[in-house]
């Protein structure tokens, strides 16, 4: 497949690019900071032409008073640009804050949720709501575990839907490398269109 990846120089984006490239896909990495292609999701209509799928690995801002605003604008640009370019398949790197930890309770709404990540998580939840209204593109919003960090690529992970996944010790974690594996698997298999999934150990 020919795949366009936004946020290609970030922690997750560069691992997604590496995983897809190792699998033999033709990958175009896009980043606002440059290489290999300089740009952002506002350029989706132009950059996505001729591609089979687009991955958005951009992250919401952690500072500012209205993080939902610019991140929502970016998500709308991504969707509108994909439509214009004729690309139906989108993978969105999501957040864990919107995952359920109890009936009717999202992780971001718990007292223990770190303040430093709260605006970012709320922005991610708003964008998930936006994607759930998109019915003409085959998008998949992939939430990681509560913790995601560089680590080992094992190729092993679990898939959930709306509930936060944790191991037998109660830890919710996945390496960025295995998250990238999950992204690549979903792109190749296309088993969860128009829905949110979560991946963890």
C-alpha positions in Angstrom: 0.0 0.0 0.0 0.9 3.6 -0.4 0.5 5.2 3.0 0.8 8.9 4.1 1.8 9.4 7.7 1.3 12.8 9.4 3.4 13.4 12.5 6.1 11.2 11.1 8.9 12.5 13.3 7.1 12.1 16.7 7.5 9.3 19.2 4.7 7.2 17.7 4.8 8.5 14.1 8.4 7.5 13.4 7.7 4.0 14.8 4.7 3.7 12.6 6.7 4.8 9.5 9.4 2.2 10.4 7.0 -0.6 11.0 5.1 0.0 7.7 8.4 0.4 5.8 9.7 -2.8 7.2 6.6 -4.6 5.9 7.2 -3.3 2.4 4.7 -0.6 2.2 5.5 2.7 0.3 5.4 5.3 3.1 5.5 9.1 2.8 6.3 10.7 6.1 5.0 14.2 6.7 6.1 16.5 9.5 5.9 20.2 10.2 9.6 20.1 11.2 10.6 18.7 7.9 11.8 15.4 6.5 11.1 13.6 4.4 8.1 15.9 3.5 7.4 19.2 5.3 3.7 19.9 5.8 0.7 19.2 8.1 -2.9 17.9 7.9 -4.0 21.1 6.3 -2.2 19.8 3.2 -4.0 16.5 3.2 -6.0 17.2 0.0 -2.8 17.7 -1.9 -0.4 15.2 -0.2 -2.8 12.3 0.0 -3.6 12.1 -3.7 -2.5 8.7 -5.0 -2.3 7.1 -1.6 -4.3 4.1 -0.3 -4.5 5.3 3.3 -3.6 8.1 5.7 -2.3 7.8 9.2 -2.6 10.8 11.5 -0.1 10.6 14.4 -0.4 14.3 15.4 -1.0 15.0 19.1 -3.2 17.6 20.7 -1.4 20.6 22.3 -0.8 20.4 26.1 -0.6 24.1 26.6 -3.0 26.9 25.8 -6.6 27.5 27.0 -8.4 25.9 24.1 -6.6 22.8 23.0 -9.8 21.3 21.5 -10.0 24.2 19.0 -6.9 23.8 16.9 -6.9 20.0 17.2 -10.5 19.8 16.1 -9.7 22.1 13.2 -6.8 19.8 12.2 -9.0 16.7 12.4 -11.7 18.4 10.2 -8.9 19.3 7.7 -7.7 15.7 7.7 -11.2 14.4 6.9 -12.1 17.0 4.3 -8.7 16.6 2.6 -9.0 12.8 2.5 -12.4 13.2 0.8 -11.0 15.6 -1.7 -8.0 13.3 -2.4 -10.3 10.3 -2.8 -8.7 8.4 0.1 -11.2 6.4 2.2 -9.0 4.8 4.8 -7.8 6.8 7.8 -6.0 5.6 11.0 -6.1 8.1 13.8 -3.6 7.8 16.7 -5.9 8.6 19.6 -5.6 9.0 23.4 -6.5 6.8 26.3 -8.5 9.5 28.3 -11.8 8.7 26.7 -11.6 5.0 27.6 -14.1 3.7 30.2 -12.8 2.7 33.7 -16.3 2.2 35.1 -19.9 2.5 33.6 -20.2 6.1 32.5 -16.8 7.1 33.7 -13.9 8.0 31.4 -10.3 7.8 32.5 -9.9 11.5 32.0 -12.7 12.3 34.5 -11.1 10.3 37.4 -9.5 12.3 40.2 -6.2 10.5 39.6 -5.8 11.6 36.0 -2.7 13.9 35.8 -3.5 17.5 35.2 -0.6 17.9 32.8 -2.3 15.6 30.3 -5.9 16.7 30.9 -6.4 19.2 28.1 -4.7 16.9 25.7 -7.1 14.1 26.7 -10.2 16.3 26.5 -9.1 17.3 23.0 -8.7 13.7 22.0 -12.2 12.9 23.4 -13.8 15.7 21.4 -12.1 14.5 18.2 -13.3 11.0 18.8 -16.8 12.4 19.0 -16.2 14.1 15.7 -15.0 11.0 13.9 -18.0 9.1 15.1 -20.1 11.4 12.9 -18.0 10.6 9.8 -19.9 7.9 7.9 -18.4 8.2 4.4 -14.7 7.3 5.3 -13.3 4.1 6.7 -11.6 5.6 9.8 -10.3 3.8 12.8 -9.4 5.6 16.0 -6.8 3.7 18.0 -6.4 4.5 21.7 -3.3 3.2 23.4 -3.1 2.0 27.0 -3.0 4.5 29.8 0.8 4.4 29.5 2.7 4.3 26.2 6.5 4.8 25.9 9.4 3.6 23.8 10.3 0.0 24.5 10.4 -3.5 23.0 8.7 -4.7 19.9 7.1 -8.0 20.8 4.3 -8.1 18.1 1.9 -9.2 20.9 -1.0 -7.1 22.2 -4.6 -7.3 23.1 -7.5 -5.4 21.4 -10.4 -3.8 23.2 -13.2 -1.4 22.4 -14.4 1.1 24.9 -12.9 -0.1 28.2 -9.4 0.6 29.4 -7.3 -2.6 29.2 -4.9 -3.5 32.1 -2.8 -6.6 32.9 -3.1 -8.9 35.9 -1.2 -6.4 38.0 -3.5 -3.6 37.1 -1.1 -1.8 34.8 -2.3 -0.4 31.5 0.7 -0.2 29.2 2.0 -0.7 25.7 5.3 0.1 24.0 5.2 2.6 21.2 6.8 -0.1 19.0 3.8 -2.5 19.6 1.3 0.3 19.2 2.9 0.8 15.8 2.5 -2.9 15.1 -1.2 -2.5 15.9 -1.6 0.4 13.6 0.1 -1.5 10.7 -2.0 -4.6 11.4 -5.2 -2.6 11.3 -4.2 -1.0 8.0 -3.5 -4.3 6.5 -6.5 -6.2 7.8 -9.1 -3.4 7.9 -11.1 -5.2 10.6 -12.3 -2.2 12.6 -13.7 0.4 10.2 -15.6 3.4 11.6 -14.9 2.6 15.2 -12.5 3.1 18.1 -10.3 0.3 19.4 -7.7 0.2 22.1 -4.6 -1.8 22.3 -2.5 -2.8 25.4 -0.7 -5.8 26.9 
